[in-house]
Amino acid sequence: MKRLYNIILAVLPLLGPTLHCSIPVRELSISKEEHFSDSLHKSGLTGPSSYNQIQVLTRGNETFQSLHYRISQASSSVFFSAYIFQTDSTGKRLMDLLKRKASEGLDVRLMLDAWGSIYFEKEMEEDLRQSGVRIQYFRPFEILRPYRHLLRNHRRLIVIDGQYALTGGFAIQDVWADLYDFQVQDLQVWIQGPLVQEMESLFIRDWCLAAENEDSLCDLDSSSLAMETIPSPDSRRPRNSLPDPNSPCNSFRQGCTGLSSILPTSEFDNPSANYNFYLGAISRSKHRIWMVTPYFIPDARFLAELNQACERGVDVRLVMASSESIQEFPVNYVRNPYVEALLRMGARVYVYESGFLHSKASLFDENLSLIGTSNLDRRSFNYNHELDIVSYDIRTNDALATVFLRYMDSSRELTREELESRSLAVRLLELFWWPLIPQL
């Protein structure tokens, strides 16, 4: 039976896009003299690299405290895009703040993914609208086009006064604000610098897509909203208002100024950008590839690149959420063959057991990092609108490595023998849920 199971898993990827997503691949041509950031930008994967101040947030309470403070200090605009927005105590506190800023005359806009925020109460929505908050839903469910729900806006993006931007994996929910004993581990970043302009333009494009361009905000020339036309003045120099990149800093407190770029992914103007970034970053790594994600459902090309990295002697590690903490239970089954493949390569795999690990970040060697909203699964690679920040700064990389090691200390390391000895019932469930992989 085990041999038959392995044969089926080997054949399934050949059956076509019905069971196995076809992800468009863009090859990166990288010369030794060229900085990786230039190659990413020329390939169309990222925006131009520039110096920005990046502060890494690791706790829910500090994320929401800093968010409340910066919104309360806003003087012109608050653009707020959320995937999950619950109308619990955390959500209501934020809604009260948004209503207050709208009543002060600020341009306050709230964009919600219609699927992720399905429990957003109608009464709260009307209360916000009456206070002057403008609201848009991304792809509401339509009975005649039910498969539209496959493409979701998974971005978490908040831009304040065009000066500060926040992104990461957080949800607007009590459990993310550390109000329960059950802990959610997540990573966010505050951004100051030229990237904020790009992130604001990204919000405007998403807003106009949801509004079908029927909004005064969409009257701008569409070319001015294109990522490749966004100016990045003195991109290789920090702005005068930012700390010197060579000055001492703490990535967890005030943040560090370093070279970075935006990596937006969407079906319309940058399909599978996150996936192609990973292929390029994995192929150029020489020392380490550390990945943290709640969900791990890659494809054969992704695994092949990781296998080649292991053969080069690269330290490949994966930290993922435990089965007990994942609500989408089919994920617990379909990920097993991929995790087993990683272990056979010689990679190390950890299961986080001190709550729900929802962080989405990766490290490549000592100076390349990715942090944002993308999971390592087909939905993030092939369908969702995602937003990640690419950092080329060694200090940000070192700070994230500290966080990753803390995750590993709170995890159980899986063994190849453990995966290979799973029961026949589990293997049958893996095959049963396998056709859903493109939607997971």
Protein Blocks (a to p, Z undefined) as FASTA:
>chain_A
ZZmmmmmmmmmmmnojkloccdddddddddfklcfklmmmmnomaccdddddddddfbfk
lmmmmmmmmmmmpckbccdddfbdcfbfklmmmmmmmmmmmmnopacdddddfklmmmpc
fklmmmmmmnopacddehiadfklmmlmmpccfbdcddehhlaccedjbdcdfklnopaf
bdcdddddddedjklmmmmmmmmmmmmmmnnopafklmpcfklmpfklpccehklbccfk
bccfkbccdfklnopadddddddddfkloghklmmmmmmmmmmpckbccdddfbdcddfk
lmmmmmmmmmnopacddddddfklpmblmlmmmmmmmmmmmmmnopacdddfebcdfbdc
ddehjlbccddjbccbfklmmmmccdddddfbfklmmmmmmmmmmmmmmpccddfklmmm
pcfklmmmmmmmmmmmmmZZ
